[in-house]
């Protein structure tokens, strides 16, 4: 799912190949076009050239903008504790601007 602003710029991208709703409301041609584009997008995501992998060490904290970065994880063996949390995107952007993290 792509969420656009009023100018047509991408604000948010959501993708989960394993949790998809049924596609409805399209004719046969549009459905075929959708699945062709979806397959191409999935292939782009699966290309290692378009991926960045990091092995996290104990105690490592990773922050990212869930609206702007697709993310996942590989299988893991052993004990681990994975904790996550959320805060409003606007809260982060306001704090970043106040602290001059970017212009």
N, C-alpha and C positions, 0 to 999 in steps of 0.2 A: 504494500500500500504506500503510495506517495501522497504526502500532504503538501500542498502548495500555498504560497502566500498570494496576495492579490495580483502581484506582478508575474506570477507563474514560476517563481523560484522555489526549489525544493526546501521545505522546512523540516520534514520528517520522512524517514524511510523505515518501513517495517516489513520484515521478511521472515517467514518461518515455513519452510517447505513441509514440515510435519503437522502444522496446525493451520489448515486452510479451510475456509468456508466453501460451500458449493457455489459454483459460478452460475448465476442466473441472469436473465434479462438481456442476453445477447443472442443475435442470430447466429446461424452456422458459420458464416464467413468471419464475423467478429470473434467468435469463440476460437476458431482455428488461428486467427491472427494473434489473439491473446496468448494461447498456449505456445505458439511459435516464439513470441517475444519472451514469455516466461521461461521457456526452455533455454533461450539464448542468455537471459539474465542469470539463470542458475549456473550455466556453464561458465560465465564470467566470474561469478562468485567462487566457483570451485577451482578456478585456475590459481595455482600457487603464486603466480606473479602478482596477483591481486590480494594476497593475504599477508598478514604480519603476525607471526607467532612469538609468544613470550612465555618462558617457563617461569612461573612465579615462585619465589623463595618464601619460606615461612616468615610471616610478619609483613609481607609486601602488601601495600595498598594500591589499588588501581582505580583511578577515576576516569570516566569517559562520558561523553554526551550520548545518551541512549537514543536520541533523535537523529544523530548525525553519524553514528558508527554502528555497522552491523558487527555482531560479536557472537562468539560461541566458545566451546571448549572441547577438548578431546577427552577420550576415556582416561581414567585414573585408577591406579591400584594403590592400596594402602589407606592409612587413616588420614583424614583431612577435615577441616572445618571451613566451609565456605559461607561467608556472611555477606549479605548485601543490604543496601539501604537506598532510599530515594529522597530527593528533594526537588522542589519545583524548578524547572529550567529557568524561569524568570528570576528566581532567587539567586541562582548561580551567576546568571548574566549580570545582574545588578551588582553583586559583590565583586565580580571580575572588573567591571567598569570602574567602580569606586576605588579598587586597589590597582587600577591601571595595568591589568594583565594584558590588555590589548587596547588599541585605539577605537 
